[in-house]
Amino acid sequence: MNSAIEYIEENITGVINMGEAARRACCSEYHFTRMFSFITDIPLNEYIRRRRLTMAGFELKNSDIRIIDLANKYGYDSPNSFTRAFQTMHGVTPSEARIPGALLKSFASISFLITMKGGTGLNYRIVEEGSSTVFGISHTTKVPEAYETIPAFINQCEEERITNKIVEAGNGDERTWLKSVMYDLDNGMFKYMLCLDMPEEGVSDDFEIVVIPERTWAVFPLVIEKPEDSIISIWKRIFPEWFPNSGYELDSGPRQERCYWREDGKILVEAWVPVVKAKN
């Protein structure tokens, strides 16, 4: 199955011979398409459509290719049919996708393991943002332990009303709940700071201060709708799924999390990763 997927990915912009893909999976074309859909819960032609439109989205962000040429490259008969398919998946037209901050969807290539990764949509947008200064309280932790130690640190800050102190000293933006910054990565250790933007009048010496440099950011949003929803699920997918096909590399500097209240009462969390266009 992995050999079949490799063949599909190698020919994602050309003609995909299903008979050849099935041969690599050591079965008939009929059984290959049925087995693929049964295992992944996605029809094979839908998987190919999602992958092509994902790659088309990356090309729109990272090149000046004409939309008509992009449509032809990914197998569409006309720019109109390509635009309809692109908007159905991404929620924006190809022209709108080039606007800074436009939200696109990325579907990673599936890998067949004991468990599967990829095949599930990962929303993202690219944002240019100038430098800023934040203040807050930090906790130093080890990278392998972060998924356990950081939630414990946040709970401690809630119990000791430290988050309340940060909000009270903040800039008064009612929509923003909290931010966090991950910085000073060194020998497997880093600092995680609960924070907000520095107000004009400054803050007391009780807080730490960090300057976030001007950067290009890949932003990954998640609306918290169920108790099991967590921004951790986003972080676990960004590096193995999004970066390999994105045309971007990780840039230096802090990483961020931002948390907002929505009008419907739900919470929107975002993972902010500094990126730079990959060198050819």
N, C-alpha and C positions, 0 to 999 in steps of 0.2 A: 504493500500500500504506500509506503514512503517513497519507493522508487517511482510509482505512478504519479504521486504528487510532485516529485522532482521534475518529471517529464512535463506535467501541466504547467508548472511554474517557469520552466525553461522556454515554453512556447506560449506564454500568456498573452503576448502581443501578436501571435500568428495563428496558424491553423492547428488545432488540437485534434489529433487522430485518436478517437476513443478506443479504437482497436489496439493501437500501440500502448495506450495507458493501461488497458485491460491485460495485455500481454505481460507488462511489467508487474502487474499485480497477480500474475499466474492464474488467471481465470478468464471466463468469457466476458464479452462486453456487457451482456445482459446481467450477469451476476455481479460484475464490477459496479455498475451503476446502482443496482439494488443494495449491494453491501455497503457502498459509500453512504447512501442515504440512511440506511439502517443504523450504522455506527455513529455518524455525525449529526443525524437529525436535520440535515440540509441536503436538498437535491443537488446532484453534481453540477447541473447547468447553473443553478443559483449560486453555488460556491464560486464557479468560474466567473460569473457576472460580478459578484462582490469583489473578487480579487482584481479584476480588470478595472473596475471603477475606483478601487482603492489606489491602485498604481496611477490611474489618470489624475486623481486628486493630488498625489504627490508631485506629479509632473507639472500641473498647473501652478503649484506653489513655488516650484524650483526652476522653472524655465519659462521662456517666452514663446513656446510652441503655440501655433494657431489652433483654435478650437476645432476647425475643420480637419486639420491634420491629426489632431489627437483622436477625434472620432474615428477616422479611418484606421489609425494605428491599433485601436482596441476593438476593431471589428464591427463598427456601426456604419450603416449604409448612408446616413445623412447626419449633419450636425443637429437637426431637430430631434431625431430618434436618440442620439447620444445625450442631448440636453435633457430630454424627458427622463431617461434612465438615470442620469447623474443626479437630477433633482429629486427623484424618487428615493434614492439611497442617502444622499448627503443633506437633503433639505434646502439646498441652494443651487442656483444654476452655475454652469462652469464660469461664466463671467463674474458672478458674485463671489465665487470661491477665491478669486484673486484679490479681493478686498482685504486689507489687513484686519485680522481678528475674526475672519469668517470661520464658522464652526463646521468642520468636516468629520466624516466617520472613517475609521481605519479598521479593515478586517485582515488579521494576520493569516499567514499561510498555516494550514493545519499540519500538525505532526502527530503521527500515530505512535503512542507510547502505551504504557500501562494505563495512563490517563491521557486525555487530549488537551492540547492548548491551541488557542486560536479559534477562528470561526465565529467568535462573538464580537459584536461591534464595540469599538473603543472610540468615543467621541474625543475630538481634539480641536484646538485652534492655535494659530501662531500669532503672538502679540509682541509688539515692540514697546518697551517701557523704559523710561528714564530712571535715573538713580533715585533712591528714597532712603529714609532713615526710619528705623523701627525701634521700639523699646519694649522690654518685658523681662521675663524670668526664664533662665535656661537650666537645662539638665544635660550632663555629659553621659553618653552611653556608648556601648560597643555596637558596631554594625550588625553582627549576627543576632544580637539580643534585642534590637530596636523594636521589633513587632510586639514584644512583651513589656519592655521597660517604658516605652513612650506612653502607651495607654495608662499604665500605672502612675506615671508622672502627671498626666492630665487629670486623672481622678484625684490625686493628692492635691493638686492646685484647686480643684473644685471644692473639695472638702475643707481646705484651709482658706477658702475665699480669696485666693490669690488672683484667680481670673476676674473676680469682681473688682479688685484693686486696679488691674490693668485696664478694664473697661472704663472705670470711673476716671482714670487719668488720661484716657484716650481722646480722640478727636471728635467724639459725639456723633459719628456716623451710625445711625440706628440700624441700617441694613447690615453692616459688618458686625459679625459676632466676634470672631477672633482670627488672627493669622498665626502662623508658626514659620520659623526659619530654621533650616538645617545647615550648619556651617562649621568651619574649622575641622574639616575632615583630615585626620592625621593618624597613620598607623592603625587603621581599623576603628578609631574613635571619632566621634563628632558631637557637636552641641546641638541640642534641640531647644528652641526658645519659643514659648508662647508670647505673642507680642501684638502690638497695634502700631499704626503710623504715628510718628512723633508729632505732638501738637505744637503749634507755634510758640506757646509759652514755655515749652520744655517740660521736663518731669523731674521728680526728686531723685536723689542719689540711690534710692532703694532699688532702682531698675537698671538693667544693663542696656546698652545701646549698640546697634549693629547697622552699618551702612550697606545697603543692597545696591550694587553697581548697575549701571545701564546695561541691559541685555535684551536679546531676543529670547522669548519664552515659548515653549510648547505647553499649552494649558489643557489639562484633562479634567473635565467636570463630572460630578456624580451627584444625583439627587438622592438623598437619604429617604427611602420610602418604607423599608422594612428594618426591623431591629438588627438583622444580620448584615445589612449594608454597611460598608466601611471603606474609607479612603485607602486602607491597606490593600484592598483588592486591586485598586488602580495602580499603586506603586509596584505591585508584584507583576504587572503586565507590561508596564512602559518599556522596560529595557529588553526583555526577550521578544516582545511582539511588535512594538511600534518602531523602535530605533532601526532595526535591520533593513527596513524597506523605505524609511522616511526621507532619505536624502539629507538627514541632519546628523550631527555628532553632538555629544554632551559637551557643553562649554564649562569653563571654570566658574566658580562663584557659588553662592548659597542656592539651595533649593527651597521652595516655599509650599505651604499649604494655606488656603484661604477658606473661610467658612462664612456663609451668608444666610440670613433669614429670608425666605421667599414670602410673597404675599399670601400664598395658600397655606402658610404655616410650616411647610416642609423646609428642610435644611439643604442648601447647596454647598458641597465641598469641592475644592479644586486643587489639583496637584500642579505646581508650576516648576518646570525644569528648564534651566538655561541651555540653549542650543546654539549651534553655529552650523552653517551649511557645510556638508561634507565635501572634502576635496576630491576632485575627479581622479 
